[in-house]
Amino acid sequence: MSEKSVFNSKGRIMTFKLITDSTADLDEEWANAHDVEILGLTIQLDGKTYETVGENRLTSEILLDSMKNGSKPTTSQVNVGQFEESFRRHVRNGEKVLYLAFSSVLSGTYQSSIIARDIVLEEFPQATIEIVDTLAAAGGEGYLSILAAQARDEGKSLEETKAMIIDVLPCLRTYFLVDDLYHLVRGGRLSKTSAIVGSLANIKPLLWIEPSGKLVPLAKVRGRKKALKEVVAQATQSLAHDTAVVAYANDIEGAETLKKSLLEHEDINHVLIMPLGPVISAHVGPGTLAVFSIGKEAR
């Protein structure tokens, strides 16, 4: 097997293949344009299994409407076979592979990728398949994927890009403002003890992903206006990048409010707004807002 450079549809030399998964919530058109492969987790909703990537994918809108009507969706990780197929295809094409994985603390997807990598490397011992546990989710994982794609498009090698992502990882900040902690508890992403505060009247629980990758409560704020202000305050402390990401589940108005407030900060020049994808939405529920930024120091 010989290593080779590959030109994408835009004429850029691709030094390696970049892969992520559907929890990164990347727009598929953007991903296709930048040669980023997205592997899909699946969702079980009302007795049926749905894909989260491709033309027949389950949309967040349909999922959230179902949840409002009492549905209790569950999610399944990307399986070993999916990773094997993807890794083997690119290795046979002479490409190095870098996969940015959904947090190992929140899903078994990362472990599936490790198993698949080892299987493929037994067949192709000279291949390069690198995997990074992002300890992130949603727009945070998406932000890292965008940075990796930009680095690759600038001609950076896989090794250089991986090193950059690993350097940035500890500084990625992730904050979730949820309407109801029930869905996080139901899915096992938050303990019942941690969720008690969310049942208090008019209390808006603010959660964050701590350095270990675990989602935990950060603050309890009374009232929506104060909660939005607190999210912005947390996300704008000592920034290293001038771009922030805002994600939402059925609350575009809240997302626009956050964007406006973030842009008032002197260190923020760009704010990307993206809907939370169906996998993350299944665990956080309707009305959730999230902000992602990159600080100068580790969390």
PEPE-V664962 format. One record per helix or strand of 3 or more residues. SS is the DSSP state (H for helix, E for strand). FROM is the first residue (numbers start at 1). LEN is the number of residues. If there is no record, write none. Layout:
((SS,FROM,LEN) (SS,FROM,LEN))
//
This chain:
((E,17,5) (H,22,3) (H,28,6) (E,36,4) (E,42,4) (E,48,4) (H,60,9) (E,74,3) (H,80,13) (E,97,5) (H,109,15) (E,129,5) (H,138,16) (H,158,12) (E,172,6) (H,182,5) (H,192,8) (E,203,7) (E,215,8) (H,224,12) (E,243,6) (H,252,12) (E,270,6) (H,278,7) (E,289,7))
//
